[in-house]
Amino acid sequence: MEMLVFGMEIISQLGDDYKIKVSQKDKSASFWFNPESKELRFCGDNKLSSLLKEKEYQLRKMLHTKRMDTYYVGFELKFCLRTKKDVSGFNDKERLMVVDKREAEIESYTRENYESNRIPKVYTDGSFLEELDNGAYAVIIKDEAGEYEYYTERVDVKNSNLIELLAAIKGVELLENRERIRIVTDSQYVRKGLAEWIINWRLNDWQTVNGEQVKHIDYWKKFDELTKGKYIELEWVKAHADHFENELCDIMARETAENDL
């Protein structure tokens, strides 16, 4: 799956409509977009505009994600579109998201979930107890022989998304010598962050589509670095749905958060 990189600039405004120029090397195309009504109108036809129309779903996803208050003349952004993105696959929570960083060109795609004892599994969960103002996470590693290792840690963090990210980071650290890892999590923040969002963040010096610094940037950079040279599968499981290992992670994380140091 090839990643196509583009530059985007908001060049003018007419009422509530914004004219946006998209460039790729020596090519450019432009369109009008209304952030409120979501209406998109291309200005003329050329090879680049045809490509953008072909990838309109991906383009719109970026435009719709961008907050209305961040639309202004002069705003610039870099973004990438996938040539063969399986849109339905990336929207299907039952499929595995895969990030393959073993080669210079990073691959990101989805595949059918499957059972295998040939890849170690990292089960993670985080817990933040508002009433106690405490947070903790737990990691369970199941190796290819079916043997388990357990790890839990209390953290001085008061954000559930960050706690989930810390759990995933710890899981990869514990398997630093393994090339292939499956992370099993109930966090879409972790799953989509590594498989989808991080590509555009890197292009924009760790800025979001709104032109703001990525939240928890240092931890995302660490996660990005730890997964270099690895093949990572990301499996999503519904929280509190009787999934043995993830339920156990939840119990371990809660108990750790509840206990005094």
C-alpha positions as CSV (number, residue, x, y, z in Angstrom):
1,M,0.0,0.0,0.0
2,E,1.7,3.2,-1.2
3,M,1.4,6.4,0.8
4,L,0.9,9.6,-1.2
5,V,2.0,12.8,0.4
6,F,0.3,16.1,-0.3
7,G,0.5,19.7,0.9
8,M,-2.6,21.6,1.7
9,E,-3.2,25.4,2.1
10,I,-6.3,27.4,2.7
11,I,-5.9,30.3,0.2
12,S,-9.1,32.3,0.4
13,Q,-12.5,32.6,2.1
14,L,-15.9,33.5,0.6
15,G,-18.6,33.6,3.3
16,D,-18.5,30.3,5.1
17,D,-16.7,28.6,2.2
18,Y,-12.9,28.1,2.1
19,K,-10.8,27.6,-1.0
20,I,-8.2,24.9,-0.4
21,K,-5.2,24.3,-2.6
22,V,-3.7,20.8,-2.6
23,S,-0.2,20.2,-4.1
24,Q,1.9,17.2,-4.9
25,K,5.4,17.9,-6.4
26,D,4.7,20.1,-9.4
27,K,0.9,19.4,-9.5
28,S,-1.9,21.3,-7.8
29,A,-5.7,21.2,-7.5
30,S,-8.1,23.3,-5.6
31,F,-11.6,23.0,-4.2
32,W,-14.1,24.9,-2.1
33,F,-15.2,23.4,1.3
34,N,-17.8,24.5,3.8
35,P,-16.9,23.1,7.3
36,E,-20.5,23.5,8.5
37,S,-22.5,22.0,5.6
38,K,-19.6,19.7,4.6
39,E,-20.2,20.7,0.9
40,L,-17.1,20.1,-1.3
41,R,-16.8,21.5,-4.8
42,F,-13.7,21.0,-7.0
43,C,-12.4,23.8,-9.2
44,G,-11.8,22.3,-12.6
45,D,-10.4,18.9,-13.6
46,N,-6.9,17.7,-13.8
47,K,-5.0,14.5,-12.9
48,L,-4.6,15.6,-9.3
49,S,-8.2,16.6,-8.8
50,S,-9.2,13.2,-10.3
51,L,-7.0,11.5,-7.8
52,L,-8.5,13.4,-4.9
53,K,-12.0,12.6,-6.1
54,E,-11.0,9.0,-6.2
55,K,-9.8,9.2,-2.6
56,E,-12.6,11.6,-1.5
57,Y,-13.6,9.5,1.5
58,Q,-10.1,9.8,2.9
59,L,-9.9,13.5,2.0
60,R,-13.3,14.2,3.6
61,K,-12.4,12.3,6.8
62,M,-9.5,14.7,7.3
63,L,-11.6,17.8,6.5
64,H,-14.5,16.7,8.7
65,T,-12.1,15.9,11.6
66,K,-10.6,19.4,11.5
67,R,-12.3,21.8,13.9
68,M,-14.3,24.7,12.4
69,D,-12.3,27.3,14.4
70,T,-9.1,26.1,12.7
71,Y,-10.3,26.9,9.2
72,Y,-8.6,30.2,8.3
73,V,-6.7,31.7,5.3
74,G,-3.0,30.8,5.5
75,F,-3.4,27.5,7.3
76,E,-1.0,24.8,6.0
77,L,-0.8,21.1,6.5
78,K,0.8,18.0,5.1
79,F,-1.2,14.8,4.8
80,C,-1.1,11.4,3.2
81,L,-3.6,9.3,1.4
82,R,-3.3,5.5,0.9
83,T,-3.5,4.3,-2.7
84,K,-5.4,1.1,-1.8
85,K,-6.8,1.8,1.6
86,D,-9.4,-0.8,2.7
87,V,-11.9,1.8,4.1
88,S,-14.4,-0.7,5.3
89,G,-11.6,-2.8,6.8
90,F,-10.2,0.2,8.8
91,N,-13.8,0.9,10.1
92,D,-14.4,-2.7,11.1
93,K,-13.4,-3.2,14.7
94,E,-13.4,-7.0,14.3
95,R,-10.4,-6.9,11.9
96,L,-6.8,-6.7,13.0
97,M,-5.0,-3.5,12.2
98,V,-1.4,-4.2,11.1
99,V,1.6,-1.9,11.2
100,D,4.7,-3.4,9.5
101,K,7.8,-1.4,10.2
102,R,10.4,-4.0,9.3
103,E,11.3,-2.2,6.0
104,A,12.1,1.4,5.1
105,E,8.6,1.8,3.7
106,I,6.0,1.4,6.5
107,E,3.0,-0.7,5.7
108,S,-0.4,-0.2,7.4
109,Y,-3.4,-2.4,6.6
110,T,-6.1,-4.6,8.0
111,R,-6.6,-8.4,7.9
112,E,-9.0,-10.9,9.2
113,N,-8.6,-11.9,12.8
114,Y,-7.1,-15.3,13.3
115,E,-5.9,-17.6,16.1
116,S,-2.2,-18.3,16.2
117,N,0.4,-19.6,18.7
118,R,3.2,-18.3,16.5
119,I,3.1,-14.7,17.7
120,P,3.3,-13.5,21.3
121,K,0.2,-11.6,22.6
122,V,0.3,-8.5,24.8
123,Y,-3.0,-7.9,26.6
124,T,-3.3,-4.5,28.2
125,D,-5.7,-2.4,30.2
126,G,-5.6,0.8,32.2
127,S,-7.7,2.1,35.0
128,F,-8.2,5.6,36.4
129,L,-10.3,5.8,39.6
130,E,-11.6,9.3,39.9
131,E,-12.8,8.8,43.5
132,L,-9.3,8.0,44.6
133,D,-7.5,10.1,42.0
134,N,-5.3,7.1,41.2
135,G,-4.3,5.4,38.0
136,A,-2.7,2.1,37.0
137,Y,-2.3,-0.3,34.2
138,A,-1.7,-4.0,33.7
139,V,0.0,-6.1,31.0
140,I,-0.3,-9.8,30.5
141,I,2.0,-11.5,28.0
142,K,1.1,-14.8,26.5
143,D,4.0,-16.4,24.7
144,E,4.0,-18.9,21.9
145,A,4.0,-21.8,24.3
146,G,0.9,-20.5,26.1
147,E,2.9,-19.3,29.2
148,Y,1.8,-16.1,30.9
149,E,3.8,-13.2,32.4
150,Y,2.1,-10.5,34.4
151,Y,3.0,-6.9,35.0
152,T,1.2,-4.0,36.7
153,E,2.2,-0.5,37.7
154,R,0.6,2.4,39.4
155,V,1.1,5.7,37.6
156,D,0.8,9.4,38.4
157,V,-1.4,10.0,35.4
158,K,-5.0,11.2,35.4
159,N,-5.9,10.6,31.8
160,S,-7.5,7.2,30.7
161,N,-6.2,7.4,27.2
162,L,-2.6,8.0,28.3
163,I,-2.8,5.2,30.8
164,E,-3.9,2.8,28.0
165,L,-1.0,4.1,25.9
166,L,1.5,3.5,28.7
167,A,0.3,0.0,29.0
168,A,0.9,-0.7,25.3
169,I,4.3,0.9,25.5
170,K,5.3,-1.3,28.5
171,G,4.1,-4.4,26.6
172,V,6.4,-3.6,23.7
173,E,9.2,-2.9,26.1
174,L,8.8,-6.2,27.7
175,L,9.1,-7.9,24.3
176,E,11.8,-5.7,23.0
177,N,13.7,-8.6,21.4
178,R,10.6,-9.9,19.5
179,E,10.0,-8.8,16.0
180,R,6.4,-9.8,15.8
181,I,3.9,-8.8,18.5
182,R,0.1,-8.7,18.8
183,I,-1.3,-6.0,21.1
184,V,-4.8,-6.8,22.4
185,T,-6.6,-3.7,23.8
186,D,-10.0,-2.2,24.3
187,S,-8.5,1.3,23.4
188,Q,-9.3,2.7,20.0
189,Y,-6.9,5.5,20.9
190,V,-4.0,3.1,20.9
191,R,-5.2,1.1,18.0
192,K,-5.9,3.9,15.6
193,G,-3.1,6.1,16.9
194,L,-0.4,3.7,15.8
195,A,-2.1,2.3,12.7
196,E,-3.6,5.5,11.2
197,W,-3.0,8.8,12.9
198,I,0.7,8.7,13.6
199,I,1.6,8.8,9.9
200,N,0.2,12.3,9.5
201,W,1.5,13.4,12.8
202,R,5.1,12.7,11.8
203,L,4.6,14.5,8.5
204,N,3.5,17.7,10.4
205,D,6.2,17.7,13.0
206,W,3.8,16.0,15.5
207,Q,1.0,18.5,14.8
208,T,-2.6,17.5,14.4
209,V,-5.0,18.4,11.6
210,N,-6.0,21.4,13.7
211,G,-2.4,22.7,13.8
212,E,-2.0,21.8,17.5
213,Q,0.7,19.7,19.1
214,V,-0.3,16.0,19.5
215,K,-1.5,15.2,23.0
216,H,0.9,13.0,25.0
217,I,3.5,13.7,22.3
218,D,6.5,12.3,24.1
219,Y,4.8,9.0,24.8
220,W,3.7,8.7,21.1
221,K,7.2,9.4,20.0
222,K,8.4,6.7,22.4
223,F,5.8,4.2,21.1
224,D,6.8,5.1,17.5
225,E,10.5,4.5,18.2
226,L,9.9,1.2,20.2
227,T,7.9,-0.3,17.3
228,K,10.6,0.4,14.7
229,G,11.7,-2.7,12.9
230,K,8.7,-4.7,14.2
231,Y,5.5,-6.2,12.8
232,I,2.6,-5.2,15.1
233,E,-0.9,-6.5,15.0
234,L,-3.5,-4.5,16.9
235,E,-6.6,-6.4,18.1
236,W,-9.5,-4.6,19.6
237,V,-11.7,-6.2,22.2
238,K,-14.8,-4.8,23.8
239,A,-14.3,-3.8,27.4
240,H,-16.0,-5.9,30.1
241,A,-17.2,-8.5,27.6
242,D,-15.9,-11.6,29.3
243,H,-12.6,-11.7,27.4
244,F,-10.5,-13.6,29.9
245,E,-7.1,-11.9,29.6
246,N,-8.4,-8.4,29.2
247,E,-10.8,-8.9,32.1
248,L,-7.9,-10.0,34.2
249,C,-5.9,-7.0,33.1
250,D,-8.8,-4.8,34.2
251,I,-9.0,-6.4,37.6
252,M,-5.2,-6.2,38.1
253,A,-5.1,-2.5,37.1
254,R,-8.0,-1.6,39.4
255,E,-6.5,-3.4,42.4
256,T,-3.2,-1.7,41.8
257,A,-4.9,1.7,41.6
258,E,-6.9,1.0,44.7
259,N,-3.9,-0.1,46.8
260,D,-1.8,2.4,48.7
261,L,1.8,2.6,47.8
